[in-house]
Amino acid sequence: MSWYAETGPLRRRQLLLDLAVALWVLLWLRLGATVHDTVGRLAAPGRELEQAGAGLASGLTGAADRADGVPLVGDGLRAPLDLAAGAGEALARAGAGQQDAVGTLALLLALLLAGVPIAWAVQRWLPARLRWARDAKAAGALRDDVELWALRAALNRPLPELARLGPDPVGRWRRSEPGAAEALAALERRACGLRG
């Protein structure tokens, strides 16, 4: 299956369009990554909160373990220290949860920002490119059918193109004048991206 025309002008247009779509996709991917990174920076307070909570919980757990060894009051000291260590663990969990929420938000915003314009461009570009490739394959298989190409030219080519072939190009073809069918066929083949 051929992805590009054999003739220069159509091939150049196809290459430029494909390049434009690729640049469009890269641009939106870059913008999506930038938004992801920018929103991801909002997770910094959550990291600090998680670290502070974990440090507080660790310090209070250590203090509770040491207080446990104090005679007479150790059990009485341990309970409030364990309770305070639990609050530190809750702070650490809250910080981790905030980071997860920011990470999810960053991902969703990046996907929406990049995904919508990329999907729009690809859904407009890809079906036309696939249709052209399918048609080009069929055109290549029928390349030598001069009468078919002449008929297509008579039906499809704009009048100014037909007029460039001289007076009455279709009539000359119908009268089987030498070269008339081939001139029409060449016109249509070039329009379809085939040489001659």
Order of alpha helices (4+ residues) and beta strands (2+ residues): alpha-alpha-alpha-alpha-alpha-alpha-alpha
